[in-house]
Amino acid sequence: MSAPDPLIAALIEERRRQGISQRELGRRAGLSSGGLCEVERGDHSPTLRNLRLLAAALGFDVNLTTAAPTTESKEDDHA
């Protein structure tokens, strides 16, 4: 089991802030509560589609941007 990444941690925090159970969030998003539990524990990574469903069920959106690798990233790749 690994710690959830920052995006998943934000979803967990918002779910708890709203007082919503995993079961209820799963119902609202159309996902199984068992699968949601595995995502929250860090056992599985959700698809982008599922992230968007979860975010929408919590009342917000997921937006992604892409960028070219930084010089540091390129140097790290060759190490």
WOSULTA-V884210 format. One record per backbone hydrogen bond with DSSP energy under -0.5 kcal/mol. CO is the residue of the C=O (numbers start at 0). NH is the residue of the N-H. Records with the same first field share a line. If there is no record, write none. Layout:
CO->NH  NH
//
This chain:
4->8
5->9
6->10
7->11
8->12
9->13
10->14
11->15
12->16
13->17
14->19
15->18
20->24
21->25
22->26
23->27
24->28
25->29  30
31->35
32->36
33->37
34->38
35->39
36->40
37->41  42  43
38->41
46->50
47->51
48->52
49->53
50->54
51->55
52->56
53->57
54->57  59
55->58
60->62
69->73
70->74
71->75
72->76
73->77
74->77
75->78
//
